[in-house]
Amino acid sequence: MNEHTLKGEWKQLKGSVKQKWGELTDDDLDQVEGSRDKLVGRVQERYGHAQEDAEREVDDWRRDNNY
């Protein structure tokens, strides 16, 4: 799935994101707007992960969920 498709389906994906990263708020998800980079930044910020770790987590989530 490319960045454009992720943004187009973002409302549907929010539930899956909240299951994976429960500390992300609705405001966080609204600001992410389907952007991989913004999601990585929010995961990094909320969970205190290094950027590389947050990127790996987001990419693993996308792969596991076919996003």
N, C-alpha and C positions, 0 to 999 in steps of 0.2 A: 504494500500500500504506500502510495506516495504522500507527501505532505498535504497536497490539495485534497486528496480523498479523505485523509484523517480529519482535516478541518470540516469537511462536508458532513461527516458522520459523528462529529464530536458530541452532540447531545445524546446520541445513543451510547457512546463509549464512556460517558461520565460515570455511570454506575459501576462499570468494570474497574475504572481507575480508583474510585472510592473504596472498592473492595480490596484492591491491592495496597493502596496508600491511604488508610483511614484518617491520617492526620491532616490530609489536604482538605481545606474548607471549600464550600461552594464558591466563595469569592476567588480562591486560588484557581479553581477549575474554570471559572468565567474568564479570568485573566489569561489562562493558558490558551484558550480558544483553539485547541487542536494542534498547537505548535509543539513539535517534539522538543525543540530547544527550551521553550518556556516550561514544559513539563519537567525536563531534566533539572532546570534551575529551581523549580518549586520542590522537587524531591530532595535535591541537594540542600536547600535551605531548611526544610521542615525536619529532615532526618539527620542532618549533619554529615552527609556522605561527601566524599571527594567527588569531583566532577566526573572522573572516569568511572567510578562505582555507580553514580547516578545514571550515567549514560548507558552503562551495561544493564542496569536494572530496567530502565525504560525500554531498551531494545529487546531484552528478554521478554518483557511483558507484551510488546508488540508482536514478537514472533510467536509466542505461546497462544496469543489470541487472534492470530492472522490479521493484525492491523498493520 
